[in-house]
Amino acid sequence: MYPLLFRFLSRLPLPLLHGLGWLLGWLSFALSGRYRRTLFSHAEQAGFPRSVALASVAEAGKMVTELPRLWLGAPVHLEWEGRELIEQAIAEGNGVLFLTPHLGCFEVTAQLFAQHFGDRMPVTVLYRPARQPWLREIMEQARSRPGLLTAPTTLAGVKQLIKALKQRQGVGLLPDQVPPEGQGVWAPFFGRDAYTMTLSARLALTAGARVLLIWGERLSWGRGYRVRLRPFRPEAGGQLSSDPQEAAHQINLAMESLVRECPAQYLWSYERYKAPSGVSHAARLEAERTS
């Protein structure tokens, strides 16, 4: 049943899907007190008013309902901003590490890159396999396209990413995703310590790749998406630190700068400040106390 519904939705126009997403987002907001508390708490922690948090409700719903079209449907309208940064990296013979937060539509960023640059620079995207077998099968099918490869969140997947960068290819990941215990450090994110992955900094330092910030803006009324690229200019010296905690802080600051461009499309309901399984009891209690 679910695969058939997914394929049916993939044939609908994007404006209609975004309209359904608007309804889904507000339904989730109305039915879940925990969702509302997390949403308001995280936006307030970052210094944004409730109006921004409320605007993000519909965007979170759109993120769900647009997936069938993006994975299995006809191409959607896509625009570039900053593609010259990629051209420059390719011309210089560098691998590229793309970093994006849970902002806008991060699914289209890899798709657009593969579509325009995949023949010259394939991109490998780190992903967490879906738990449901039917969804995992659709996900693997959808992301199997020319110039686009995937790597699971395992040791083998990390090795795949390192190899891709050393071969001067592209790699994409979300550095604001909470990593498993032992694979992160505590670093500030909008003024509050968050367990932050060290993988993004390790990849940048190990392979000597060029780091670019990227996010996909969802255009109004289902008109498509605009993929925006920014150079990564670390604070505190202009270079990425070799210290894991300082490097994580630098990357978090870069993610904050992207969120500030369009805070209404950030996924404020994401449990960014949770303590992952396996973290010390004291750290877990502190994270739960302040969440």
QUIWOMO-V878809 format. One record per backbone hydrogen bond with DSSP energy under -0.5 kcal/mol. CO is the residue of the C=O (numbers start at 0). NH is the residue of the N-H. Records with the same first field share a line. If there is no record, write none. Layout:
BEGIN
CO->NH ; NH
END
This chain:
BEGIN
0->4
1->5
2->6
3->7
4->8
5->9
7->10
8->11
12->16
13->17
14->18
15->19
16->20
17->21
18->22
19->23
20->24
21->25
22->26
23->27
24->28
25->29
26->30
27->31
30->32
31->35
32->36
33->37
34->38
35->39
36->40
37->41
38->42
39->43
40->44
41->45
42->47
43->46
48->51 ; 52
49->53
50->54
51->55
52->56
53->56 ; 57
54->58
55->59
56->60
57->61
58->62
59->63
60->63 ; 64
61->65
63->66
65->69
66->70
67->71 ; 72
68->72
76->224
78->226
80->228
81->84
82->85 ; 86
83->87
84->88
85->89
86->90
87->91
88->93
89->92
94->209
95->97 ; 170
96->98 ; 211
97->172
98->213
100->102
101->266
102->215
103->105
104->107
105->109
106->110
107->111
108->112
109->113
110->114
111->115
112->116 ; 117
113->117
116->119 ; 120
121->169
122->148
123->171
124->150
126->128 ; 152
131->135
132->136
133->137
134->138
135->139
136->140
137->141
138->142
140->143
142->144
144->147
146->122
147->144
148->124
150->126
151->153
153->157
154->158
155->159
156->160
157->161
158->162
159->163
160->164
161->165
162->166
163->168
164->167
168->95
169->123
170->97
171->125
172->99 ; 174
173->176
174->196
179->182
182->197
184->186 ; 195
186->193
188->191
191->188
193->186 ; 195
195->184
197->201
198->202
199->203
200->204
201->205
202->206
203->207 ; 208
209->96 ; 211
210->231
211->98
212->229
214->216 ; 227
215->104
216->218 ; 225
218->221
219->222
223->218
224->78
225->216 ; 227
226->80
227->214
229->212
230->232
231->233
233->237
241->243
242->246
243->247
244->248
245->249
246->250
247->251
248->252
249->253
250->254
251->255
252->256
253->257
254->258
255->259
256->260
257->260 ; 261
258->261
261->264
262->265
264->103
265->267
266->269
269->271
270->273
273->275
275->278
276->180
279->283
280->284
281->285
282->286
283->287
284->288
285->289
286->290
END
